[in-house]
Amino acid sequence: MAPEFAPTRPGEKDSDIESSSQVDLSRPGDIDSTDAKLAALATERNNLRLEVTELRKSLESISAQHAANVSALQAQLVETQEGRESAESSYRSLLGKVNTIKAQLGERLKSDAVCTRSAAAVCFIS
């Protein structure tokens, strides 16, 4: 009786599996061999199940760590964007003040130029 599923290993052909699973059950040695093969397959299946379980746990752990990293990066991005907006707001405010000072100095320079041209006039800067 051939197994329903027989995974191939590297270097093993399907024909190798079929020929190895063809056992003459009328001979007692073949029955022991079949039992040993069945036990080996059951052990391998259990080992593979354990490995799959470990891999799933590992994947869950990695996924959780990835989610935490993404969450931390998103929070950092929000913080950085808020800092940028604050810096831009401060820049615009300071630029407005600089332009106001620049305009005031320009007016004072014009006023001083007018005062120097007319030496007879007395200028008061308010």
GIKAZI-V579040 format. One record per residue. N is the residue number from 0. RES is the residue in one small letter. OMEGA is omega in whole degrees, -180 to 180 (* if undefined). NEAR is the number of other C-alpha atoms within 12 Angstrom. D_CENTER is the distance of its C-alpha to the mean C-alpha in whole Angstrom. Layout:
n=N res=RES omega=OMEGA near=NEAR d_center=D_CENTER
n=N res=RES omega=OMEGA near=NEAR d_center=D_CENTER
This chain:
n=0 res=m omega=-178 near=17 d_center=50
n=1 res=a omega=178 near=17 d_center=47
n=2 res=p omega=-180 near=18 d_center=43
n=3 res=e omega=-178 near=10 d_center=42
n=4 res=f omega=179 near=14 d_center=38
n=5 res=a omega=-178 near=23 d_center=38
n=6 res=p omega=178 near=19 d_center=35
n=7 res=t omega=177 near=13 d_center=36
n=8 res=r omega=178 near=10 d_center=35
n=9 res=p omega=179 near=8 d_center=34
n=10 res=g omega=-179 near=10 d_center=38
n=11 res=e omega=-179 near=14 d_center=39
n=12 res=k omega=176 near=14 d_center=41
n=13 res=d omega=-179 near=16 d_center=41
n=14 res=s omega=177 near=14 d_center=45
n=15 res=d omega=-180 near=16 d_center=45
n=16 res=i omega=-179 near=21 d_center=43
n=17 res=e omega=-178 near=19 d_center=46
n=18 res=s omega=-180 near=16 d_center=49
n=19 res=s omega=-179 near=20 d_center=48
n=20 res=s omega=178 near=26 d_center=47
n=21 res=q omega=-174 near=18 d_center=51
n=22 res=v omega=176 near=22 d_center=53
n=23 res=d omega=-175 near=17 d_center=57
n=24 res=l omega=180 near=16 d_center=57
n=25 res=s omega=179 near=10 d_center=61
n=26 res=r omega=-177 near=11 d_center=60
n=27 res=p omega=-180 near=12 d_center=59
n=28 res=g omega=178 near=13 d_center=57
n=29 res=d omega=179 near=19 d_center=55
n=30 res=i omega=178 near=18 d_center=54
n=31 res=d omega=179 near=16 d_center=53
n=32 res=s omega=179 near=19 d_center=51
n=33 res=t omega=178 near=24 d_center=50
n=34 res=d omega=179 near=18 d_center=49
n=35 res=a omega=179 near=15 d_center=47
n=36 res=k omega=179 near=23 d_center=45
n=37 res=l omega=179 near=20 d_center=44
n=38 res=a omega=179 near=14 d_center=44
n=39 res=a omega=178 near=14 d_center=41
n=40 res=l omega=179 near=20 d_center=39
n=41 res=a omega=178 near=17 d_center=39
n=42 res=t omega=179 near=14 d_center=38
n=43 res=e omega=178 near=16 d_center=35
n=44 res=r omega=179 near=18 d_center=34
n=45 res=n omega=178 near=14 d_center=34
n=46 res=n omega=179 near=14 d_center=32
n=47 res=l omega=177 near=15 d_center=30
n=48 res=r omega=178 near=14 d_center=29
n=49 res=l omega=179 near=14 d_center=28
n=50 res=e omega=177 near=14 d_center=26
n=51 res=v omega=178 near=14 d_center=24
n=52 res=t omega=179 near=14 d_center=24
n=53 res=e omega=179 near=14 d_center=23
n=54 res=l omega=178 near=15 d_center=20
n=55 res=r omega=178 near=14 d_center=19
n=56 res=k omega=179 near=14 d_center=19
n=57 res=s omega=179 near=14 d_center=17
n=58 res=l omega=178 near=15 d_center=14
n=59 res=e omega=179 near=14 d_center=15
n=60 res=s omega=180 near=14 d_center=14
n=61 res=i omega=179 near=14 d_center=11
n=62 res=s omega=179 near=15 d_center=10
n=63 res=a omega=179 near=14 d_center=11
n=64 res=q omega=178 near=14 d_center=10
n=65 res=h omega=180 near=14 d_center=6
n=66 res=a omega=178 near=15 d_center=8
n=67 res=a omega=178 near=14 d_center=9
n=68 res=n omega=179 near=14 d_center=7
n=69 res=v omega=180 near=14 d_center=6
n=70 res=s omega=179 near=14 d_center=9
n=71 res=a omega=179 near=14 d_center=10
n=72 res=l omega=177 near=14 d_center=9
n=73 res=q omega=178 near=14 d_center=10
n=74 res=a omega=178 near=14 d_center=13
n=75 res=q omega=178 near=14 d_center=13
n=76 res=l omega=179 near=14 d_center=13
n=77 res=v omega=180 near=14 d_center=16
n=78 res=e omega=180 near=14 d_center=18
n=79 res=t omega=179 near=14 d_center=18
n=80 res=q omega=178 near=14 d_center=19
n=81 res=e omega=177 near=14 d_center=22
n=82 res=g omega=178 near=14 d_center=23
n=83 res=r omega=179 near=14 d_center=23
n=84 res=e omega=179 near=14 d_center=25
n=85 res=s omega=179 near=14 d_center=27
n=86 res=a omega=178 near=15 d_center=28
n=87 res=e omega=178 near=14 d_center=29
n=88 res=s omega=178 near=14 d_center=31
n=89 res=s omega=179 near=14 d_center=33
n=90 res=y omega=180 near=14 d_center=33
n=91 res=r omega=179 near=14 d_center=35
n=92 res=s omega=179 near=14 d_center=37
n=93 res=l omega=178 near=14 d_center=38
n=94 res=l omega=177 near=15 d_center=39
n=95 res=g omega=179 near=14 d_center=41
n=96 res=k omega=179 near=14 d_center=43
n=97 res=v omega=179 near=14 d_center=43
n=98 res=n omega=177 near=14 d_center=45
n=99 res=t omega=179 near=14 d_center=47
n=100 res=i omega=180 near=14 d_center=48
n=101 res=k omega=179 near=14 d_center=49
n=102 res=a omega=179 near=14 d_center=51
n=103 res=q omega=179 near=16 d_center=53
n=104 res=l omega=177 near=16 d_center=53
n=105 res=g omega=179 near=14 d_center=54
n=106 res=e omega=179 near=16 d_center=57
n=107 res=r omega=179 near=18 d_center=58
n=108 res=l omega=177 near=15 d_center=59
n=109 res=k omega=180 near=15 d_center=60
n=110 res=s omega=179 near=20 d_center=63
n=111 res=d omega=179 near=19 d_center=63
n=112 res=a omega=179 near=15 d_center=64
n=113 res=v omega=-180 near=18 d_center=67
n=114 res=c omega=180 near=17 d_center=68
n=115 res=t omega=180 near=14 d_center=69
n=116 res=r omega=179 near=13 d_center=70
n=117 res=s omega=-175 near=12 d_center=73
n=118 res=a omega=-178 near=11 d_center=74
n=119 res=a omega=-176 near=9 d_center=77
n=120 res=a omega=179 near=12 d_center=74
n=121 res=v omega=-177 near=13 d_center=73
n=122 res=c omega=173 near=16 d_center=69
n=123 res=f omega=179 near=10 d_center=67
n=124 res=i omega=-179 near=14 d_center=63
n=125 res=s omega=* near=7 d_center=62
